[in-house]
Amino acid sequence: MVNAAAGPPSFLAVPGRSTKPRVCGITHVLDKGLPVAEAAGLLAVSGPYIDIWKFGWGTAYLDPGLTAKLALLAEHGVRTCPGGTLLEIAWHQGAADRFLDWAGEVGFPCVEVSSGVVTMTPDEVASLVARAADRFQVLREVGSKDPAAPVTAQDWAEQAAAAVAAGASWVVTEGRESGTVGLFDPDGRVREEVVAAVVDAVGYERVVFEAPRKDQQAWLLRRHGPEVSLGNVLPAEVLALEALRLGLRADTFDPSRQAAHT
């Protein structure tokens, strides 16, 4: 009888993967409001492959199971983060410090700083990142949620560099849950020049690419390898993404790789 707890078998040659707590090769999931019981079931299968769990938008403010879910995720070594929109709204209402106090009290180790909904100057963003970085690991999202907003490689690169200089641990490239905004054109195609500019500015190990669609994930994996960090992944699709990372799907299969044992 096979012991599933011992991990996957070893008869195939697959790319090496870093282990948790990872600093790159991160799988960052988007939780739209899963009940604790459903989260527990998903973590039982995919917990080893999940690094950051984002409570999307303002759901952390409303979730009655927040405390229990945070404890569950911590048991599985998964870092947690409230959605950046929630902090934007708090900042807009003059409650950013109260938000940060609350996030620390309930047990979030990470926060996301975004400016995709509320207009902030570069100095205001840098100040908020620095304030948050005193107490949390910060994910700084660059780009706008507005599909009509202009997207230029130089602007995104400058935002990314400023974020790291202010103390952000990672830069998150806006793609939304649709994969048709920011890093992607309205048809979902990757804006290759933006990817290249952001990576040149801060290094790919500092970037979490929001990439909810399989074709987008596969493109980024082919470009940067299995240790590229990918975000806005649905919790139910984590195992499928790990298979994609390891070349166990047609989209990333490498015919040159030979079996581990012959």
SULPE-V274143 format. One record per helix or strand. SS is the DSSP state (helix for helix, strand for strand). FROM is the first residue (numbers start at 1). LEN is the number of residues. Records with the same first field share a line. If there is no record, write none. Layout:
# SULPE-V274143
SS=FROM-LEN ; FROM-LEN
This chain:
# SULPE-V274143
helix=4-3 ; 36-14 ; 59-4 ; 66-10 ; 84-9 ; 96-11 ; 122-12 ; 153-14 ; 192-11 ; 204-3 ; 214-11 ; 235-11
strand=27-5 ; 52-4 ; 79-4 ; 110-4 ; 137-6 ; 170-4 ; 184-1 ; 190-1 ; 207-4 ; 229-6
